[in-house]
Amino acid sequence: MSKPIVAIVGRPNVGKSTFFNYLAGKRISIVEDTPGVTRDRIYTEVEWRNRKFTLIDTGGIEPYSEDKIMKQMKNQAEIAIETADVIIFMVDMKDGLTASDREVATMLRKSKKPIILAVNKVDKVGELPAEVYEFYNLGMDNLMPISSIHGLGVGDLLDEVFKYFPDEAEEEYDEEVIKVAVVGKPNAGKSSLINKILGEERVIVSDIPGTTRDAIDTYVENEEGKFVFIDTAGIRRKSKITENIERYSAIRSWTAIERADVCLIMIDAVEGVTEQDTKIAGYAHEQGKASIVVVNKWDLVEKTTGTLEEYRKTVLEKLGFMLYAPVVFISAKTGQRVDKIYNLVKYVANQAALRITTGVLNDLLNEAIAMVQPPSDKGRRLKIYYMTQASVKPPTFVLFVNNMELMHYSYERYLENQLRKSFGFEGTPIRFLIREKEKE
């Protein structure tokens, strides 16, 4: 199921980023330097009391922006209101209560979301300084004194946040139901695709509220099978898109990806693959999700002989970490090739669930080693004793070797290519786990 989302909101320099980094350094698993995944770390995963949640840092005024500071703060608060399940409103005890704090508080109160007021820079243990009580004037009951830099009071604050998490309900879908996340940047055509699928099929349809406020699960049952389409189209905003809103919009795509069996990564054919697209695709890859690249609005592209293959090549160059993903060219508006989606979804879902017997795997391994010798270093050569499949979704293989340090990334890639050549695995990432046999 999807993780709750917690946003940190407040004016500049109250310690939002310090708080974020404190948690990121202590209780977080962060994926870094993954192709296509954002490295500016505006979000991270936190675990508290055996419950994982997504923490968003709304801090940092863009230095090249010409907007006034209050306008920037207002944008950040609006993003948090729109996206989060719980809001941490941070203020600075040393600065005291400011007019800006009051302004943000007024906006947050209108949201009707749970708000926890974190009074930061209370850096000493013991009786609360008198300055803290001034912030009760903001009219918020949940006042928590903390020190971001020293970590004081952070546990109590997270306990308070925890109280407002939605119930951890299990998803009530049959095993044969394929969950499909339709993800991509705003205006790529996500809703149009789902509407076209629903409009042209004789289906059983029911709208089930998703685990996040803006994701809607649409159940479809037809001659092709049972599917749940997770629509993240609510990420568009009516107001003008400012420079940081698009980055936050991806958060809903991330939560949908985590729940999905298959991801449809929607690309706008007119715009081509953008940085936002590579971030979303990179996250699907890192999460080990089967994926299909769906190039929408193909009807708007001028075509000559070879246009489609040239465009496919360009897409795969920009999504170089996802060469395994099929690319389909559609028009959600006209319905062109939309009927291919169901078969492709079923196909890549089955590929991600493919299991190969240990005997067959080791026949392939011995043949691969005979063709290309494993790498060596300083006179010592890598020996791979045997391979077995540990799990599916994504297919994960354990290699037992003499020395893990001798395994080179390029040889892993070679073995992956041999697996794909023999068994397909189209549309799904492949994972390797390296183990030293002597230490087992």
C-alpha positions as a LaTeX table, in Angstrom:
\begin{tabular}{lrrr}
\hline
Residue & $x$ (\AA) & $y$ (\AA) & $z$ (\AA) \\
\hline
Met1 & 0.00 & 0.00 & 0.00 \\
Ser2 & 1.03 & 3.62 & $-0.39$ \\
Lys3 & 3.00 & 5.40 & 2.32 \\
Pro4 & 1.59 & 8.47 & 4.13 \\
Ile5 & 3.07 & 11.81 & 3.05 \\
Val6 & 4.35 & 14.37 & 5.58 \\
Ala7 & 5.35 & 17.89 & 4.48 \\
Ile8 & 7.56 & 20.36 & 6.36 \\
Val9 & 6.33 & 23.92 & 5.82 \\
Gly10 & 7.61 & 27.26 & 7.11 \\
Arg11 & 9.34 & 30.45 & 6.14 \\
Pro12 & 13.04 & 30.46 & 5.14 \\
Asn13 & 15.79 & 29.75 & 7.68 \\
Val14 & 13.64 & 28.27 & 10.45 \\
Gly15 & 15.50 & 24.94 & 10.19 \\
Lys16 & 13.33 & 22.87 & 7.83 \\
Ser17 & 16.25 & 21.48 & 5.87 \\
Thr18 & 18.26 & 20.78 & 9.04 \\
Phe19 & 15.33 & 18.77 & 10.39 \\
Phe20 & 14.95 & 16.94 & 7.05 \\
Asn21 & 18.67 & 16.11 & 6.90 \\
Tyr22 & 18.69 & 14.98 & 10.54 \\
Leu23 & 16.05 & 12.37 & 9.73 \\
Ala24 & 17.66 & 11.50 & 6.40 \\
Gly25 & 20.96 & 10.76 & 8.15 \\
Lys26 & 19.50 & 8.71 & 10.99 \\
Arg27 & 16.57 & 6.58 & 9.92 \\
Ile28 & 16.45 & 6.62 & 6.16 \\
Ser29 & 17.30 & 4.48 & 3.17 \\
Ile30 & 17.96 & 6.85 & 0.29 \\
Val31 & 18.71 & 5.82 & $-3.25$ \\
Glu32 & 21.38 & 8.08 & $-4.72$ \\
Asp33 & 23.17 & 8.27 & $-8.08$ \\
Thr34 & 20.59 & 6.06 & $-9.77$ \\
Pro35 & 20.16 & 6.94 & $-13.44$ \\
Gly36 & 17.22 & 9.26 & $-13.86$ \\
Val37 & 16.35 & 9.59 & $-10.19$ \\
Thr38 & 16.28 & 13.10 & $-8.75$ \\
Arg39 & 19.34 & 13.97 & $-6.69$ \\
Asp40 & 18.10 & 17.22 & $-5.18$ \\
Arg41 & 16.50 & 15.21 & $-2.36$ \\
Ile42 & 13.30 & 17.14 & $-1.85$ \\
Tyr43 & 11.74 & 13.93 & $-0.54$ \\
Thr44 & 12.95 & 10.89 & 1.35 \\
Glu45 & 11.61 & 7.80 & 3.06 \\
Val46 & 11.44 & 7.74 & 6.86 \\
Glu47 & 10.57 & 4.81 & 9.11 \\
Trp48 & 9.10 & 5.43 & 12.55 \\
Arg49 & 7.49 & 2.80 & 14.81 \\
Asn50 & 7.64 & 0.25 & 11.96 \\
Arg51 & 5.68 & 2.53 & 9.65 \\
Lys52 & 7.29 & 4.07 & 6.58 \\
Phe53 & 6.28 & 7.48 & 5.30 \\
Thr54 & 7.44 & 10.00 & 2.70 \\
Leu55 & 8.90 & 13.23 & 4.08 \\
Ile56 & 8.86 & 16.33 & 1.85 \\
Asp57 & 11.11 & 19.34 & 2.42 \\
Thr58 & 9.36 & 22.43 & 1.02 \\
Gly59 & 12.35 & 24.56 & 1.98 \\
Gly60 & 14.67 & 26.57 & $-0.22$ \\
Ile61 & 13.75 & 29.67 & $-2.15$ \\
Glu62 & 14.88 & 29.35 & $-5.76$ \\
Pro63 & 17.70 & 31.92 & $-6.09$ \\
Tyr64 & 16.90 & 32.72 & $-9.73$ \\
Ser65 & 13.24 & 33.42 & $-9.00$ \\
Glu66 & 11.93 & 36.95 & $-9.37$ \\
Asp67 & 8.93 & 36.20 & $-7.18$ \\
Lys68 & 8.54 & 37.90 & $-3.83$ \\
Ile69 & 9.41 & 35.79 & $-0.78$ \\
Met70 & 5.83 & 35.69 & 0.49 \\
Lys71 & 4.60 & 34.43 & $-2.88$ \\
Gln72 & 7.17 & 31.66 & $-2.79$ \\
Met73 & 6.15 & 30.67 & 0.74 \\
Lys74 & 2.52 & 30.68 & $-0.27$ \\
Asn75 & 3.29 & 28.35 & $-3.19$ \\
Gln76 & 5.19 & 25.98 & $-0.92$ \\
Ala77 & 2.38 & 25.92 & 1.64 \\
Glu78 & $-0.18$ & 25.27 & $-1.11$ \\
Ile79 & 1.85 & 22.35 & $-2.44$ \\
Ala80 & 2.04 & 20.85 & 1.04 \\
Ile81 & $-1.69$ & 21.34 & 1.60 \\
Glu82 & $-2.46$ & 19.63 & $-1.70$ \\
Thr83 & $-0.09$ & 16.70 & $-1.30$ \\
Ala84 & 0.39 & 15.79 & 2.36 \\
Asp85 & $-1.55$ & 13.67 & 4.83 \\
Val86 & 0.09 & 15.49 & 7.77 \\
Ile87 & 1.82 & 18.91 & 7.86 \\
Ile88 & 4.70 & 19.90 & 10.14 \\
Phe89 & 4.58 & 23.70 & 10.43 \\
Met90 & 8.01 & 24.87 & 11.59 \\
Val91 & 8.75 & 28.19 & 13.31 \\
Asp92 & 11.90 & 29.65 & 14.88 \\
Met93 & 11.87 & 30.34 & 18.64 \\
Lys94 & 14.85 & 32.69 & 18.38 \\
Asp95 & 13.15 & 34.91 & 15.80 \\
Gly96 & 9.87 & 34.88 & 17.68 \\
Leu97 & 6.44 & 35.01 & 16.09 \\
Thr98 & 6.50 & 36.91 & 12.79 \\
Ala99 & 3.85 & 38.24 & 10.43 \\
Ser100 & 4.95 & 35.63 & 7.88 \\
Asp101 & 4.34 & 32.85 & 10.40 \\
Arg102 & 0.81 & 34.15 & 10.92 \\
Glu103 & 0.23 & 34.27 & 7.16 \\
Val104 & 1.33 & 30.65 & 6.65 \\
Ala105 & $-0.68$ & 29.51 & 9.70 \\
Thr106 & $-3.84$ & 31.05 & 8.26 \\
Met107 & $-3.41$ & 29.17 & 4.98 \\
Leu108 & $-2.67$ & 25.89 & 6.72 \\
Arg109 & $-5.68$ & 26.12 & 9.03 \\
Lys110 & $-7.97$ & 26.44 & 6.00 \\
Ser111 & $-6.66$ & 23.11 & 4.69 \\
Lys112 & $-8.38$ & 21.10 & 7.46 \\
Lys113 & $-5.30$ & 18.82 & 7.39 \\
Pro114 & $-3.64$ & 17.68 & 10.64 \\
Ile115 & $-1.01$ & 20.31 & 11.54 \\
Ile116 & 1.76 & 19.93 & 14.10 \\
Leu117 & 3.47 & 23.17 & 15.13 \\
Ala118 & 7.20 & 22.51 & 15.59 \\
Val119 & 8.92 & 25.32 & 17.49 \\
Asn120 & 12.55 & 24.87 & 16.43 \\
Lys121 & 15.85 & 25.94 & 18.02 \\
Val122 & 14.81 & 25.02 & 21.58 \\
Asp123 & 18.34 & 23.78 & 22.13 \\
Lys124 & 18.35 & 23.09 & 25.89 \\
Val125 & 16.76 & 20.31 & 27.90 \\
Gly126 & 14.54 & 21.24 & 30.83 \\
Glu127 & 11.93 & 23.89 & 31.43 \\
Leu128 & 10.60 & 25.51 & 28.26 \\
Pro129 & 11.78 & 29.07 & 27.59 \\
Ala130 & 9.05 & 31.70 & 27.87 \\
Glu131 & 9.50 & 32.54 & 24.17 \\
Val132 & 7.92 & 29.21 & 23.18 \\
Tyr133 & 4.52 & 30.14 & 24.63 \\
Glu134 & 4.20 & 33.09 & 22.26 \\
Phe135 & 3.48 & 30.65 & 19.43 \\
Tyr136 & 0.22 & 29.53 & 21.06 \\
Asn137 & $-1.09$ & 32.79 & 19.53 \\
Leu138 & $-1.17$ & 30.93 & 16.20 \\
Gly139 & $-4.19$ & 29.03 & 17.53 \\
Met140 & $-2.73$ & 25.53 & 17.12 \\
Asp141 & $-3.01$ & 22.91 & 19.84 \\
Asn142 & $-0.22$ & 20.54 & 18.74 \\
Leu143 & 2.83 & 22.59 & 19.79 \\
Met144 & 6.07 & 20.59 & 19.94 \\
Pro145 & 9.41 & 22.19 & 21.00 \\
Ile146 & 12.35 & 20.68 & 19.10 \\
Ser147 & 15.97 & 21.22 & 18.20 \\
Ser148 & 16.67 & 20.15 & 14.60 \\
Ile149 & 20.41 & 20.52 & 15.04 \\
His150 & 20.63 & 18.41 & 18.23 \\
Gly151 & 17.65 & 16.11 & 17.63 \\
Leu152 & 15.94 & 17.13 & 20.88 \\
Gly153 & 12.19 & 16.46 & 20.89 \\
Val154 & 12.25 & 14.90 & 17.41 \\
Gly155 & 11.01 & 11.50 & 18.68 \\
Asp156 & 8.06 & 13.13 & 20.45 \\
Leu157 & 7.28 & 15.09 & 17.29 \\
Leu158 & 7.29 & 11.92 & 15.16 \\
Asp159 & 5.04 & 10.19 & 17.71 \\
Glu160 & 2.57 & 13.03 & 17.24 \\
Val161 & 2.83 & 12.77 & 13.43 \\
Phe162 & 2.26 & 9.01 & 13.69 \\
Lys163 & $-1.13$ & 9.53 & 15.37 \\
Tyr164 & $-2.54$ & 11.08 & 12.19 \\
Phe165 & $-1.47$ & 8.40 & 9.72 \\
Pro166 & $-4.32$ & 6.69 & 7.85 \\
Asp167 & $-5.07$ & 3.12 & 8.92 \\
Glu168 & $-2.72$ & 0.56 & 7.39 \\
Ala169 & $-5.42$ & $-1.29$ & 5.51 \\
Glu170 & $-4.53$ & $-4.09$ & 3.13 \\
Glu171 & $-5.56$ & $-3.74$ & $-0.50$ \\
Glu172 & $-8.53$ & $-5.96$ & $-1.24$ \\
Tyr173 & $-7.65$ & $-7.12$ & $-4.75$ \\
Asp174 & $-7.43$ & $-10.69$ & $-6.01$ \\
Glu175 & $-4.01$ & $-12.06$ & $-6.87$ \\
Glu176 & $-4.89$ & $-12.20$ & $-10.57$ \\
Val177 & $-5.64$ & $-8.45$ & $-10.66$ \\
Ile178 & $-2.81$ & $-6.51$ & $-12.33$ \\
Lys179 & $-2.27$ & $-3.08$ & $-10.77$ \\
Val180 & $-1.23$ & $-0.55$ & $-13.42$ \\
Ala181 & 0.15 & 2.87 & $-12.47$ \\
Val182 & $-0.33$ & 5.50 & $-15.18$ \\
Val183 & 2.45 & 7.97 & $-14.42$ \\
Gly184 & 4.10 & 10.94 & $-16.06$ \\
Lys185 & 4.36 & 14.68 & $-15.94$ \\
Pro186 & 1.27 & 16.93 & $-16.12$ \\
Asn187 & $-0.57$ & 17.05 & $-19.47$ \\
Ala188 & 1.05 & 13.88 & $-20.83$ \\
Gly189 & $-2.43$ & 12.40 & $-21.32$ \\
Lys190 & $-2.82$ & 10.07 & $-18.34$ \\
Ser191 & $-6.52$ & 10.76 & $-17.73$ \\
Ser192 & $-7.25$ & 10.76 & $-21.46$ \\
Leu193 & $-5.77$ & 7.28 & $-21.78$ \\
Ile194 & $-7.81$ & 5.89 & $-18.89$ \\
Asn195 & $-10.98$ & 7.54 & $-20.17$ \\
Lys196 & $-10.38$ & 6.08 & $-23.64$ \\
Ile197 & $-9.80$ & 2.62 & $-22.18$ \\
Leu198 & $-13.00$ & 2.85 & $-20.14$ \\
Gly199 & $-15.04$ & 4.44 & $-22.92$ \\
Glu200 & $-14.31$ & 1.83 & $-25.56$ \\
Glu201 & $-14.51$ & $-1.34$ & $-23.49$ \\
Arg202 & $-17.62$ & $-3.14$ & $-22.22$ \\
Val203 & $-16.33$ & $-3.34$ & $-18.66$ \\
Ile204 & $-17.31$ & $-3.55$ & $-15.04$ \\
Val205 & $-16.16$ & $-0.23$ & $-13.57$ \\
Ser206 & $-16.11$ & 1.05 & $-10.02$ \\
Asp207 & $-14.19$ & 4.00 & $-8.60$ \\
Ile208 & $-12.39$ & 3.15 & $-5.38$ \\
Pro209 & $-10.60$ & 5.98 & $-3.55$ \\
Gly210 & $-6.89$ & 5.23 & $-3.55$ \\
Thr211 & $-4.61$ & 5.30 & $-0.53$ \\
Thr212 & $-3.48$ & 8.81 & $-1.41$ \\
Arg213 & $-5.92$ & 11.68 & $-1.66$ \\
Asp214 & $-5.34$ & 12.32 & $-5.36$ \\
Ala215 & $-4.93$ & 8.80 & $-6.75$ \\
Ile216 & $-8.07$ & 7.03 & $-7.91$ \\
Asp217 & $-8.16$ & 3.28 & $-8.49$ \\
Thr218 & $-10.35$ & 2.25 & $-11.42$ \\
Tyr219 & $-11.19$ & $-1.46$ & $-11.58$ \\
Val220 & $-11.63$ & $-2.98$ & $-15.05$ \\
Glu221 & $-12.72$ & $-6.53$ & $-15.84$ \\
Asn222 & $-12.98$ & $-7.68$ & $-19.46$ \\
Glu223 & $-12.06$ & $-10.58$ & $-21.77$ \\
Glu224 & $-8.38$ & $-9.67$ & $-21.32$ \\
Gly225 & $-8.49$ & $-10.14$ & $-17.53$ \\
Lys226 & $-8.75$ & $-8.05$ & $-14.36$ \\
Phe227 & $-6.94$ & $-4.74$ & $-14.01$ \\
Val228 & $-6.76$ & $-1.80$ & $-11.62$ \\
Phe229 & $-5.61$ & 1.46 & $-13.21$ \\
Ile230 & $-4.08$ & 3.89 & $-10.70$ \\
Asp231 & $-4.60$ & 7.38 & $-12.10$ \\
Thr232 & $-2.27$ & 10.14 & $-10.88$ \\
Ala233 & $-3.74$ & 12.79 & $-13.15$ \\
Gly234 & $-4.63$ & 15.05 & $-10.21$ \\
Ile235 & $-1.10$ & 16.41 & $-10.22$ \\
Arg236 & $-2.05$ & 19.28 & $-12.53$ \\
Arg237 & $-2.80$ & 22.61 & $-10.93$ \\
Lys238 & $-5.29$ & 25.26 & $-12.04$ \\
Ser239 & $-2.96$ & 28.09 & $-11.12$ \\
Lys240 & 0.12 & 28.86 & $-13.18$ \\
Ile241 & 2.80 & 26.20 & $-12.75$ \\
Thr242 & 5.76 & 27.78 & $-10.96$ \\
Glu243 & 9.31 & 26.48 & $-11.09$ \\
Asn244 & 9.09 & 24.18 & $-8.06$ \\
Ile245 & 5.53 & 22.85 & $-8.34$ \\
Glu246 & 6.39 & 20.38 & $-11.10$ \\
Arg247 & 9.03 & 18.75 & $-8.91$ \\
Tyr248 & 6.49 & 18.16 & $-6.15$ \\
Ser249 & 3.93 & 16.85 & $-8.62$ \\
Ala250 & 6.07 & 13.74 & $-9.13$ \\
Ile251 & 5.45 & 12.67 & $-5.52$ \\
Arg252 & 2.03 & 11.30 & $-6.44$ \\
Ser253 & 3.59 & 9.35 & $-9.27$ \\
Trp254 & 6.12 & 7.86 & $-6.83$ \\
Thr255 & 3.40 & 6.64 & $-4.44$ \\
Ala256 & 1.48 & 5.09 & $-7.36$ \\
Ile257 & 4.63 & 3.36 & $-8.64$ \\
Glu258 & 5.20 & 1.73 & $-5.24$ \\
Arg259 & 1.75 & 0.09 & $-5.34$ \\
Ala260 & 1.86 & $-1.02$ & $-8.98$ \\
Asp261 & 2.70 & $-4.28$ & $-10.74$ \\
Val262 & 3.18 & $-2.50$ & $-14.07$ \\
Cys263 & 3.98 & 1.16 & $-14.79$ \\
Leu264 & 2.80 & 2.96 & $-17.92$ \\
Ile265 & 5.29 & 5.79 & $-18.28$ \\
Met266 & 3.50 & 8.41 & $-20.34$ \\
Ile267 & 5.64 & 10.57 & $-22.65$ \\
Asp268 & 4.29 & 13.58 & $-24.55$ \\
Ala269 & 5.31 & 12.91 & $-28.18$ \\
Val270 & 5.41 & 16.64 & $-28.97$ \\
Glu271 & 7.70 & 17.50 & $-26.05$ \\
Gly272 & 9.79 & 14.33 & $-26.11$ \\
Val273 & 11.49 & 12.80 & $-23.06$ \\
Thr274 & 12.05 & 15.50 & $-20.41$ \\
Glu275 & 14.06 & 15.50 & $-17.20$ \\
Gln276 & 10.83 & 14.96 & $-15.27$ \\
Asp277 & 10.13 & 11.84 & $-17.36$ \\
Thr278 & 13.59 & 10.39 & $-16.64$ \\
Lys279 & 13.09 & 10.94 & $-12.89$ \\
Ile280 & 9.76 & 9.11 & $-12.88$ \\
Ala281 & 11.06 & 6.28 & $-15.11$ \\
Gly282 & 14.21 & 6.05 & $-12.97$ \\
Tyr283 & 12.11 & 5.60 & $-9.85$ \\
Ala284 & 10.06 & 2.81 & $-11.48$ \\
His285 & 13.33 & 1.11 & $-12.47$ \\
Glu286 & 14.79 & 1.47 & $-8.98$ \\
Gln287 & 11.62 & 0.02 & $-7.43$ \\
Gly288 & 11.96 & $-3.01$ & $-9.73$ \\
Lys289 & 8.66 & $-2.44$ & $-11.52$ \\
Ala290 & 7.72 & $-3.84$ & $-14.91$ \\
Ser291 & 7.34 & $-0.86$ & $-17.24$ \\
Ile292 & 6.02 & 0.16 & $-20.64$ \\
Val293 & 6.97 & 3.49 & $-22.23$ \\
Val294 & 3.79 & 4.96 & $-23.76$ \\
Val295 & 4.44 & 7.76 & $-26.24$ \\
Asn296 & 1.13 & 9.65 & $-26.40$ \\
Lys297 & $-0.11$ & 12.32 & $-28.86$ \\
Trp298 & 1.54 & 10.45 & $-31.75$ \\
Asp299 & $-1.20$ & 11.84 & $-34.01$ \\
Leu300 & 0.31 & 15.34 & $-33.57$ \\
Val301 & 3.79 & 14.37 & $-34.84$ \\
Glu302 & 4.65 & 14.95 & $-38.50$ \\
Lys303 & 5.83 & 11.67 & $-39.97$ \\
Thr304 & 8.04 & 10.53 & $-42.82$ \\
Thr305 & 9.53 & 7.10 & $-43.54$ \\
Gly306 & 11.39 & 5.87 & $-40.46$ \\
Thr307 & 10.02 & 8.54 & $-38.06$ \\
Leu308 & 8.70 & 5.96 & $-35.57$ \\
Glu309 & 11.91 & 3.91 & $-35.35$ \\
Glu310 & 14.02 & 7.06 & $-35.09$ \\
Tyr311 & 11.80 & 8.36 & $-32.28$ \\
Arg312 & 11.96 & 4.97 & $-30.48$ \\
Lys313 & 15.76 & 5.10 & $-30.67$ \\
Thr314 & 15.79 & 8.63 & $-29.18$ \\
Val315 & 13.46 & 7.60 & $-26.34$ \\
Leu316 & 15.63 & 4.62 & $-25.40$ \\
Glu317 & 18.81 & 6.74 & $-25.57$ \\
Lys318 & 17.33 & 9.14 & $-23.01$ \\
Leu319 & 16.02 & 6.27 & $-20.86$ \\
Gly320 & 19.24 & 4.28 & $-21.22$ \\
Phe321 & 18.72 & 2.48 & $-17.89$ \\
Met322 & 15.40 & 1.07 & $-19.19$ \\
Leu323 & 16.34 & $-0.55$ & $-22.50$ \\
Tyr324 & 14.25 & $-3.59$ & $-21.53$ \\
Ala325 & 10.97 & $-1.61$ & $-21.67$ \\
Pro326 & 8.74 & $-1.91$ & $-24.75$ \\
Val327 & 7.84 & 1.41 & $-26.38$ \\
Val328 & 4.33 & 1.85 & $-27.78$ \\
Phe329 & 3.11 & 4.86 & $-29.77$ \\
Ile330 & $-0.52$ & 5.84 & $-29.18$ \\
Ser331 & $-3.05$ & 8.63 & $-29.36$ \\
Ala332 & $-5.35$ & 8.66 & $-26.34$ \\
Lys333 & $-7.45$ & 11.23 & $-28.18$ \\
Thr334 & $-8.13$ & 9.19 & $-31.33$ \\
Gly335 & $-7.71$ & 5.76 & $-29.77$ \\
Gln336 & $-4.80$ & 4.83 & $-32.08$ \\
Arg337 & $-3.10$ & 1.64 & $-30.76$ \\
Val338 & $-4.78$ & 2.02 & $-27.33$ \\
Asp339 & $-6.12$ & $-1.53$ & $-27.76$ \\
Lys340 & $-2.52$ & $-2.81$ & $-27.58$ \\
Ile341 & $-2.14$ & $-1.64$ & $-23.98$ \\
Tyr342 & $-3.96$ & $-4.57$ & $-22.32$ \\
Asn343 & $-1.90$ & $-7.24$ & $-24.09$ \\
Leu344 & 1.36 & $-5.44$ & $-23.37$ \\
Val345 & 0.46 & $-4.99$ & $-19.69$ \\
Lys346 & $-0.34$ & $-8.71$ & $-19.36$ \\
Tyr347 & 2.83 & $-9.64$ & $-21.23$ \\
Val348 & 5.28 & $-7.59$ & $-19.12$ \\
Ala349 & 3.47 & $-8.59$ & $-15.88$ \\
Asn350 & 4.02 & $-12.26$ & $-16.81$ \\
Gln351 & 7.65 & $-11.56$ & $-17.75$ \\
Ala352 & 8.25 & $-9.97$ & $-14.33$ \\
Ala353 & 6.78 & $-13.09$ & $-12.65$ \\
Leu354 & 8.81 & $-15.56$ & $-14.73$ \\
Arg355 & 10.64 & $-18.22$ & $-12.72$ \\
Ile356 & 13.51 & $-20.31$ & $-14.13$ \\
Thr357 & 14.61 & $-23.63$ & $-12.58$ \\
Thr358 & 18.08 & $-23.82$ & $-11.05$ \\
Gly359 & 19.16 & $-26.57$ & $-13.46$ \\
Val360 & 18.28 & $-24.55$ & $-16.55$ \\
Leu361 & 19.91 & $-21.43$ & $-15.06$ \\
Asn362 & 23.20 & $-23.23$ & $-14.45$ \\
Asp363 & 23.25 & $-24.68$ & $-17.96$ \\
Leu364 & 22.99 & $-21.10$ & $-19.22$ \\
Leu365 & 25.64 & $-19.92$ & $-16.72$ \\
Asn366 & 28.16 & $-22.59$ & $-17.80$ \\
Glu367 & 27.61 & $-21.72$ & $-21.45$ \\
Ala368 & 28.01 & $-17.98$ & $-20.74$ \\
Ile369 & 31.26 & $-18.56$ & $-18.80$ \\
Ala370 & 32.62 & $-20.74$ & $-21.64$ \\
Met371 & 31.97 & $-17.94$ & $-24.15$ \\
Val372 & 33.29 & $-15.05$ & $-22.02$ \\
Gln373 & 35.65 & $-15.70$ & $-19.13$ \\
Pro374 & 34.81 & $-13.95$ & $-15.82$ \\
Pro375 & 37.06 & $-10.97$ & $-14.94$ \\
Ser376 & 40.33 & $-11.29$ & $-13.03$ \\
Asp377 & 42.35 & $-8.88$ & $-10.90$ \\
Lys378 & 46.02 & $-9.19$ & $-9.86$ \\
Gly379 & 46.20 & $-12.81$ & $-10.95$ \\
Arg380 & 43.02 & $-13.92$ & $-9.21$ \\
Arg381 & 40.03 & $-14.81$ & $-11.39$ \\
Leu382 & 36.38 & $-14.64$ & $-10.43$ \\
Lys383 & 34.75 & $-18.05$ & $-10.11$ \\
Ile384 & 30.97 & $-18.35$ & $-10.28$ \\
Tyr385 & 29.95 & $-21.65$ & $-8.73$ \\
Tyr386 & 26.23 & $-21.59$ & $-9.43$ \\
Met387 & 23.17 & $-19.40$ & $-9.82$ \\
Thr388 & 19.65 & $-19.68$ & $-8.47$ \\
Gln389 & 16.53 & $-17.51$ & $-8.68$ \\
Ala390 & 15.57 & $-15.98$ & $-5.35$ \\
Ser391 & 12.37 & $-14.12$ & $-6.23$ \\
Val392 & 10.18 & $-12.55$ & $-8.91$ \\
Lys393 & 8.75 & $-9.04$ & $-9.52$ \\
Pro394 & 11.50 & $-8.24$ & $-10.37$ \\
Pro395 & 13.33 & $-11.48$ & $-11.27$ \\
Thr396 & 16.20 & $-11.66$ & $-8.78$ \\
Phe397 & 19.11 & $-14.08$ & $-9.10$ \\
Val398 & 21.73 & $-15.10$ & $-6.53$ \\
Leu399 & 25.26 & $-15.75$ & $-7.82$ \\
Phe400 & 27.59 & $-17.74$ & $-5.53$ \\
Val401 & 31.21 & $-16.70$ & $-6.16$ \\
Asn402 & 34.70 & $-17.07$ & $-4.69$ \\
Asn403 & 35.25 & $-13.33$ & $-4.18$ \\
Met404 & 32.58 & $-10.61$ & $-4.39$ \\
Glu405 & 35.15 & $-7.91$ & $-5.12$ \\
Leu406 & 36.11 & $-9.59$ & $-8.39$ \\
Met407 & 32.58 & $-9.29$ & $-9.78$ \\
His408 & 32.56 & $-6.36$ & $-12.21$ \\
Tyr409 & 29.46 & $-4.44$ & $-13.23$ \\
Ser410 & 30.17 & $-5.14$ & $-16.91$ \\
Tyr411 & 30.11 & $-8.91$ & $-16.30$ \\
Glu412 & 26.79 & $-8.61$ & $-14.46$ \\
Arg413 & 25.47 & $-6.76$ & $-17.52$ \\
Tyr414 & 26.79 & $-9.57$ & $-19.74$ \\
Leu415 & 24.99 & $-12.22$ & $-17.66$ \\
Glu416 & 21.81 & $-10.10$ & $-17.70$ \\
Asn417 & 21.98 & $-9.94$ & $-21.49$ \\
Gln418 & 22.38 & $-13.73$ & $-21.68$ \\
Leu419 & 19.31 & $-14.20$ & $-19.47$ \\
Arg420 & 17.27 & $-11.83$ & $-21.63$ \\
Lys421 & 18.49 & $-13.52$ & $-24.82$ \\
Ser422 & 17.39 & $-16.94$ & $-23.55$ \\
Phe423 & 14.25 & $-16.19$ & $-21.55$ \\
Gly424 & 13.03 & $-12.73$ & $-22.58$ \\
Phe425 & 12.29 & $-10.83$ & $-19.36$ \\
Glu426 & 11.00 & $-8.04$ & $-21.59$ \\
Gly427 & 9.65 & $-5.04$ & $-19.72$ \\
Thr428 & 11.17 & $-5.92$ & $-16.34$ \\
Pro429 & 14.43 & $-5.04$ & $-14.57$ \\
Ile430 & 16.66 & $-7.93$ & $-13.47$ \\
Arg431 & 18.48 & $-7.93$ & $-10.12$ \\
Phe432 & 21.61 & $-9.84$ & $-9.05$ \\
Leu433 & 22.63 & $-10.66$ & $-5.48$ \\
Ile434 & 26.29 & $-11.69$ & $-5.12$ \\
Arg435 & 27.24 & $-14.10$ & $-2.32$ \\
Glu436 & 30.62 & $-15.61$ & $-1.37$ \\
Lys437 & 30.27 & $-19.36$ & $-1.14$ \\
Glu438 & 33.03 & $-19.82$ & 1.47 \\
Lys439 & 31.18 & $-17.52$ & 3.86 \\
Glu440 & 27.86 & $-19.30$ & 3.52 \\
\hline
\end{tabular}
